[in-house]
Amino acid sequence: MRITRRSFAAASLGAPLAAQQKLPEETPEDLVKFVTYSRQVIAPTTVTDKEGGYVPNLQPHEFRLFDNGKPQKVTIENAARPLSLVVCVQANNTVESVLPNIKKIGLLLEGTVLGDNGQAAILAFDHRVRVMQDFTHDGDLLTKALNKINAGSTTSAMVDAVSEAARMLRRRDRSHKKVILLISETRDKGSQGKTRQALLDLQFGDVVVYSLNINRLVTSLMTRQPAPRPPSLPPGARHMPAGAPQTPESMAAYTGHYSGNYVPVLVEILRQAKALFVDNHVEAFTKHTGGTERSFLTFKDLERVVQDIGQEMQNQYLISYSPSTKDDGGYHEIVLQVTRPELRVRTRPGYWMAAIPEHMR
């Protein structure tokens, strides 16, 4: 923030009076900079027992939080504060077979996730990122927006969609819990934005990402493929062994050029196995924010997962603290523990902080 004599006089005199008076021109010596650095870190936290059940009613003294290895004094905010949710749905040609199931979750979101005061928005993406419904609590409106989503182009701008959802949530009330529910495959195809920028948007907005992963093997098997192009040469123009009939079927058997969709399926199987060892965009978003990845095949799976996410958010702790390590620039690692034995804790692993110049500390 920069305060000058002119801005100070305007603030002191009031806008109408300051507008009537002609203030002297500013000189470089008149400029005074006041810089204030304040950072309140919020760490949405889920605590479960060894059976996976959510553990409520823990007190601040039962948590131990370390920021870059240094213990911090934490407070627990009201986890029941209103929820702002953006549902991001992949809507390219590969998910056409699963869209009918996704379109059924509108009323489910209203009943099990949003609570009494929460609101959700619907966003669809292929090569475009489209807001199908702005924030509302009305399950019927959410359902209508979902029903308008149809399979589009061949690309999938997931990173761009997450960045847009983070910007939408940034404009919401600061007291709201902010969550993105990403229903998509795990890969990005065609985003203009960078993953790093999307992660920063999520961090500075205190946004948690939960993903419902669409299985790429299933979509590969179910995706409607374009008609194969006709061969460049007619059957009679190709060389064949002596005595062999020159028909399309015999040429296919001899050359191996089939019109079936076998090769793309094989490639997707290999990619599915390889993905077990390589981080994907969805994994980066969920791990960075303290969310989780889930998967589904049927509507019953989808219904169960959405209900479980709603239950988790209702039992989530919002731990906040002002870091004593604020002079340390770069990445800050968060380690959170609970004093009760056999409990499991999940929260964001850390955050980025800009270094404070020496002369401004």
N, C-alpha and C positions, 0 to 999 in steps of 0.2 A: 504494500500500500504506500503511495506517495502523497505527502501532505505539503502544500505550498502556502505562501502567504495569501495568495488569491483564494485558494480553496478554503483555507481556514477563515478568512474574512467572510466569504460567502456563507459558510456554515454558521458563523457567529451572528452575522447581521440578518440572515434570513434571505431567501431567494428574491422576493420583491424589492427590498431595500438595496441589496447588493447589485441588482440589475440597474438601479437608478444611479449608483455611484460609479465613477470611473476610477478603477484601481490602477496603481502604477505598474509599469511593465516589470516582469520578473527578470532577474539576472541569475546566472548560474549559482551565485552565492546564496540566493534566496531559497534554493531547493533543498528540502530536508527529507530524507527517506526514513520511514519507520517500518521495519520489517518484523513481523511477529510469526514465529513458527509454533504451530500447535497441531498435535497429531493424537487423535483418540483412535486406538486400534480396537476394532470389534472382531471377535472370533466366535462365530456361530459354532456351537459345540453339541455333539451328540454323544450320550453316554449309554452304554448297553451292558447287560450282565452276560455271563457266559452262555446263556441260552438265546441271546439276541434280543431280549426284552428291554424296553426303554426304562431308564432309572430316573425317577423324578425326585424333586425336593432336596437336591444336594445344596449345601451352603457354600458361600465363598471361601471359607477357611478349609474346605475339603478339596479345593483345587490348588495346584502348584503350577504356576506358569513361568517359563523362562524365555526371555527375549535375548537372543544372541548369548545364551548361557547365563544371563543375569536374572535373578528372581524379580518378579513384578507384583505389585499390589493390584488385585483385580476386584471388580464389582460384577454382579450379575444383574442384567437388565431384565425387564419384563418380557418374557418370551411369548406372551399372549398378545403382543401389540399387533396391529393390523398388518396383513400380508399384501404385498404388491407382487403379482406373478405375471410373467410373460411366457406364454406357451409358443415355442418356435417349432413349426412343423415343416419337415422337408417335403417338398411338393414337386419333385421332378419325375421323369418318366419311370424311374426304377422302383418307385414306391406305390405305384398305382394299385397293386394287389392288396396292400395293407391300409390304404387310406380309409376304406369303409369302417374298419375297426377304430381308427383314430377319431373319426367323426362322431363316435358315440360317447366321448368322454366329457362333453360339455356339462351335463347335469351332475356327473360324477365329480368334476372339479368344484362345483358349487357346494355339493353336499359334504365332501370329505376333506377338501384341501383348503378352501378359502376361509372357512369359519364364518363368524357372524359379520365381520367388518372388512373382510378381504375383498380384493378386486383382481381380475385377470384381464389380460389382453391377448389377442391371438395374432400371430405373425407367421406368414408362410414364405418359403424361399425355394427358388430353383436358381436361375441366373439373376432373378429379381428378388428383392426383399419387400414384401407387401404387408402392410398392417391391415388385417381383415376385420379386426374389432378392437377399438380402444378400451381402456380399462372400464370394467363393469362387474357388478356382482350377479347380474341376471344370467342364470344358466341357460335360458332360452336363447338369449342373444349370443352367448358363447357357442351354442349348438348351431345356430344359423350361420355364424361365421365359419365354423368348421365345415359345414356342409357346402360352403362356397368354394372350398379348396379342391382343385382338380390337378391331376398330374400335368406337368408342364414340360420344360425343355430337358436336355440331357445333363445339364450342369447342376451343381449343388453348392451355392455360396454360403456354407455354414459359418465361416468366420465372420463374414459381413453381417449375417443375421444375428449372431451373438453380440457383435459390436452395436448394432442398432437396438437390440433389446436392452443392453446396458445403458444406452443413452436415454431410452424411454424411462427406465427405472430411475435414472439420475434426476429426472424432473419430478419424481414423486416425493411425498413428504419424507423428511429425514427420519422421522420416528417409525416408519414402516420397515418391516422385514422385506427384503428384496430378493426374489428368487427367479431363476430362469429354468423352465422345464423344456429340455431340448429333446425332441422326438425325431431321430434321424439316424442315418448310417454314421459310422465313425470317421469317415474320410471327408475331406473338403475337395470340391472340384469347381474351381473357377472364381474364388473370392479375389477381390481387388485389395482388400485390407490384409494386414499382417497379423499373425497369431500373437506376436508380442504386444501389439497395440490393443488387441482384444483383451488380453490378460490384464493389462494396465487399466483398461476401462472397467473391468470386473472388480479389480482391487480397490480402486478409488471410489467406486460406488457401493462397496461392501455387499456385493452380489454373490449369492451361492448358486451354483449350477448343478442341477440334477439331470441325468440323461436317461432316456428310454431308447436303447439301441435297437435299430432295425437290422435284422440279420442280413448281411450282404449275400450270403449263399442263397437264402430264400428269395430275395428280390431278383437275383440273377436267373433263377429258374423260372420265375413268374413274369419277368419283364417281357413285354411285347416287343419283338424285334422287327425292324423294318424288312420289307421284302428283299431277298438277295438280288444283286444286280445280275443281269443276264451275262453269260460268258462272252468275252470279246471275240471269240472265234466260234463259228458254228461247228457242230460235231463232225461234219464231213470234211472240215479243213484241217483236222488234227491227224497226226500220224498215229496209226494203230498197228499192232502186230498183224501179221498176215492172216487173213481169214476171220478176224474179229469184227463183229458188227459195229458200225459207227452210229451209235444211238446215245442220247444223253445219259442213260443209266450206265451203259458200258464205259463211257468216257469218265464218269464220276468214279466208278470202281477202279479204273486204270490209273487216273491222275490223282485221286484223293481229294478232288475239289467237290465237297458235298455242300448242299444248301442248308443242311441242318445246323443247329446252334451248339455244337459240341465244344469247340475250342474255347469260347468265352467262359463256359461253365468250368472247364478244367483250370483256366487261369484264375478264376475267382476262388476255387478250392485252394490253390496254392497261396493266394493272397491271404485267405482266411487263416491258414496255418502260420504264415509269416507274421501276421499281425499280433500273434501271441508274444513276439519278442521285440516288437517295435512300438514305441509310444505313438498314439494317434491324437488328433486334435481334441476329441471328446475327453480322452483321459487327461490331457493337459488342463482343460477347463475345469473338470470336476475335482481333480486332485489339488489344483491351485486354490480353489475356493472352499474346500471342505465338503463338497457334495459327493454323490456316488453315481456309479454307472449301474443301470439295470438293463435287462433285455426282456423281450416278449416275442411270442409267436402267435398266440390266439388272443381273442378279446378277453377271455378269463384271466390270462396272464397279465394283460394290460390293466384290467380292473384291479387286480390284486396289487400290482406295483404302485399304481396311483394312490390307492388307499394307504399303502404302507408309507409312501412319501408324506401324505397328509398327516398320518399319525406321528411320523418323525418330527415334522415341523411343530406340531402341538406340544411335543415333549423336549424341544430343543432349548439349550441354554445359550443366552447371548452374553458372552463374557467380554468385558471391555476393560481397557487400561490405558494409561498415558505412559509410554515407554520411557524409562530412565536412560535408554540408549539412543535417544533422539539425535545426539551429535554424530552417531555413526551412520555414514552414508552407505548406500548399497542394499543388499538383500539382508533382511533380518529373519532369522530362523525362530519359529515358535515351537516350543516343546511344552505340552500340557499333560499334567498327571493328576490323578485323583488318589486320595489317601486310603480309600476303601479298597480292599483286595479284590481281585478277580473281576474288576470292572474295565471295560474297554472304552477309550476316548477317541473321537474323531473330530478334528478341527482343521482349519487352514494351516498349511505347513509354514507359512511365512508371508512376508510382504516386502515391497521395495520402498526405500525412503531416500530422498535426495539429500546429499551432504550439505550441511550448513557452513557457509564461508566462515573462516576463522575470525574476521573482523566484525561479524554479526552475531557471534555467540554471546 
